[in-house]
Amino acid sequence: MRHENGGTIVAIVAAVVVGGVAASTVRADVDTTGKWLVQVTNVGGTIPPFIELWTQTGTAVSTSMGLAGTIDPSAGLFSLTRSNAMCPADTRNGSASLDNQTWTATEVDHIPGSPTLCFGGTTFQLSAERLVTCSVRSCRPAQINSFTVANAGTAQATLAWKWKKGTSTSLSDFGLPTGTTAYTLCVFAGTASALIGSADILPDGQKWQPVAQRGFRFKDPSGADEGISKILLIGGAAGKAKILVKGKGNAALPIAPPYDLPLIVQLADNGSDACWSATFDAMDVVQNQFGAFSAKFRSH
């Protein structure tokens, strides 16, 4: 299977009962447009989860992995293909849930062995869930927060967010990043809460490790997950929970300071939809100039 790391729900409209006329309901169509966390379920974990972007216009669908085809928006059934030189087309047939949050499919890939040879098709069972869409929402706060950006716009760029003495958070709130739970980091700036940076951190049995039944630690010096190199998630009672996120390069935060205020940083658990956040106002800012930002606050 080829890998590349590189929707909205249409509302149900109901007719109002007026003058004794029975109400009728207009169904909501499936819209698969967006970012999906895809897992291969029939190969014993040998293929890691990956991100795939879908674009749907009416009944037409295309993906970032070169598949394209059609979908029945009323039922969620889709059929996609991908051309293959000297081989039959790869196929993916499946169904998307009517709530637009998941899909499952069977994919058959063909691998060219040479310009004149094609190996038989390999079948993969796929399961996908929609990744969190960055939007400002009510999340769990902490008493102590700091956020720094240094050398932005250069190869030496770094970011760090510390969320300490946080709201009560249980181990189960973190999901299972060693297996199925993805995280999304979002950064917003200004009174319009413009999204200025985001990163998706995928589940991984090697990069993520448990921390003494209290949380999880993520470590990836390469920053392959959109620049994120370190995450620490520690649960606990109110005032005991803490989170640390570090990144390098400009992938997670491509827009360099100075930033409009307030600045909002959020980390969301894609599995349970739990999230943790901090908001930095003018009084919290230590530095906000070209290439560098620093802010911190402590509530009492």
N, C-alpha and C positions, 0 to 999 in steps of 0.2 A: 504494500500500500504506500502511495506517495504521501509525504507530509509537507505541509506548508504552515508556518506560523505567520503567516502573512497571507424590533418589530413592534412593530407596534400592534396592539390589539384593537381591532375595529369594534367600536362599541355596539352593543345590542340596542336597537331602537325599537321601542314598543309604542304601538298606537294607543292613545288614551281613550277610555270609554266615554263617549259623549252621546247623550240622548239615547241611551239604551243600546248603542251599537257595541257588540262584543269587541274586546281588544284583540289585536293580532300582533304577533312578535316577528320582527325581522331578525334572522340569524346573524351571527358574527362570523365573518370569513376568517380563515386561517391566513396569517401573514408571517412568513418565515424570515423576513428581512432582519438581519442582525448578526450578532456574533455568538457562535455556539462552541461549547466544550464537548468534543467528540471522544468517546472511548470505544476501543475495540474489545469486545467482550468474549471472544472465542479463541484467544491465543495465549491465555495464561499470563497476561500482563507483560508480554514481551514487546508490545508496541505501546509506547507511552501515550497518554491523552494529548490531544492537539486542538488548536483553535481553527475554526473554519468560518469564513464570512459568507453569508447568503444574501442574495439580492432577489427579491420577488416583485414582479410587476404583473398584476393580474394573474394569469395562469402560468406565466413564464418564470423560470427559476434558473439562476446560475450561482456557482460557488467559487471560492478562491482556490479550490483544488482542480479547477478546469472542467468540472461537471456542469451540465446544463440540460434542461428538459422542461417538463410541465408538472403542475400540481393542480389538484381539484380543491379550490379554496373552501368548498362547502364540507368536504369530508377529510381533507388533509392528506390524501393519498398522492404520492409523487413518484415520478419515474425519470431518472437522470442518466445520461450517458457521457462518455469521454472518448474521443477518437484516439486510436492507437495505430501508429505506423506498423504495417505488416501483421497486425493482430486484430482480432475482433474488438469491438468497442467495449470499454469497461462499462459496467452498469451498476446503478444503485436504485433499488426500489424499496419504498417504505411508506410510513405514515407519520404525520405530525399531529400532536395532540391539539384538540380544539381550543385549549387555553393558551396555545402558542408558546408553551414552556419546554416541551420535550419533543423528540422524534426518535424513531427506531428505523433501522433499514438493514437490508442485506446487500452487500456490495461484492461484485465479482470483478477482480482485476486480472489483466493479462500482462505478462512480462516478456518483452521481446528478448530473445536469446542472441540473435544476430540479425542482420538485414533480411535474412530469408527464413528465420526460425522463430516460432512463437511458442512459448510454454503454455500449458493448459491454464485455465482460469483458476485463481485462488479466491475462495469465498471468505468474507469477513462479516461478522455480525456487529453492527454499530448501534450505539446508544448515545444520545446527545441531550444536553440541557442548555437552555439559554443562559449566557453569561450576564452578570449584572450590568445594567445600563447606568452609567454615572448620572445621578441626579441628586440635588440637595434634599436631604430628608432628615428626620429626627433620629439621631443615633445616640449611643451611650457616650457620655462625657467622662472626663477625668479631671482630677484636681490640679495636676501638673502636666503641662504640655510644652513642647518646644519643637520648632521646625526650622531647619537650616538648609540653605542651598548655597553651594560654593562653586566658583569657576564655571558657572553656567555658560553654555555656548561653546565650551572647549572640550577637548578629549578628557580632561581631568575633572569634569563636572561630577559633583556628588550631591546627594540629598539625604537628610536624616529627619525622622519624626519620632519623638518620644511621647508616649501616652502613659502616664504613671498615676498611681493612686486612683484607679478607675472604678467605674460602676461595677457592681457585682457581676461576675462573668463565670459561668460554669465551664467545665471541660467540654461538655456536649455542645455548648454554644459555638465552639470552634469547628465543629464538624469533624471530618476525617481527611485532612490535607495529604496524609500519606497514601490515601486511596482514591477518594472521589470528590473532595471538596476543593473548589477553586476560590481564589480571593481576587478582589479588584480594588486597587488603590485609585482614588479620584482626588484631584486638586482643583478648586474653584477660586476665582478671583473677582473682586468688585461687587458692587451692589446688584448687578445683574447676574451674579454667580456664573460667570463664563467659565466653561471647562478649559483649563490650561494644561492639564496633564492627566494621564491615566496609565495604569499598567495592570495586566492580568497575570496572576501567579498561579500556575497550574498545579494540580495534585501530582505528587511524585514520591515514590517509596524510598528514594535515595536522598534527594535534596531536603525533604522534610523528615524530621525525626521527633519522636515523643520526648517530652521533658518531664520525667518523674511523676507521671499521672496528673500533671498540673497544666500542661499545654503542649506546644510544639515549637520546634526551631527549624527555620529554613536557612540553608546556606548554599550559595552558588557564586563563587568568586568571578565566574565568567559573566554574570548578569544576563544570562540568556533569556530570562523571563522579563523582557522589556526593561532591562536595566536594573532590576531588583536583585540585590546581592545577599541581603540578610533580613530575616524577620524573626522576631521572638514574640510568641503569644503565651502569656501566663494568666491563667484564670485565678479566681479567688473571691473572697467576700468583698464588700464595698471598701475601697481604699487599699486593697491588696492586688487587684488585677493590674497588669501592665502589658504594653505593646511597644515594640521597637521595629521600625522599618528603615532600612538603608538601601540606597541605590547609587549607581555610578553611570556616567555617560549622560546623554541627553534624551534617551528613548522615553523614559517615564515622564519627564518634564521638559518638553522641547522648547517651551517659551521661557526666555530668560528674564530675570528681574530687571528693573523694578516692577512690582506688582501692584495692581489696584487692590484696595482693601474694602471689606474684610477678606481674608484668605481662609478658606475652609479645606481641611484635609479629612478624608474619610477612607476607612478600610471596611469592605463589605465581604461577608461570608456568602458565597454563591449558593451554598446548600441550604442554610436555614434562613437566609436573608437578614441575619443579624449584622449590625454595623457599629463601628466605633468612630468618633470624630472629634475634631477640635476646630474652634473658630478663633482667628487671630485678628484683633482690631488694632487701630493706630497706637493705642496705649501699650500694646504688647510688643510692638516692633522695635528691635534693637538696630537693625540695618536693613535698608531697602534701596539698593542702588544697582547700577549696571553690573550684572553677573553675580550678585551676592544678595542673599536675603537671610535674615535671622529674626526670630520672634519667640517669645516664651511668656508664659503666665502661670500663676499659681493662685487658685481660688482658696478662699478661707471659709 
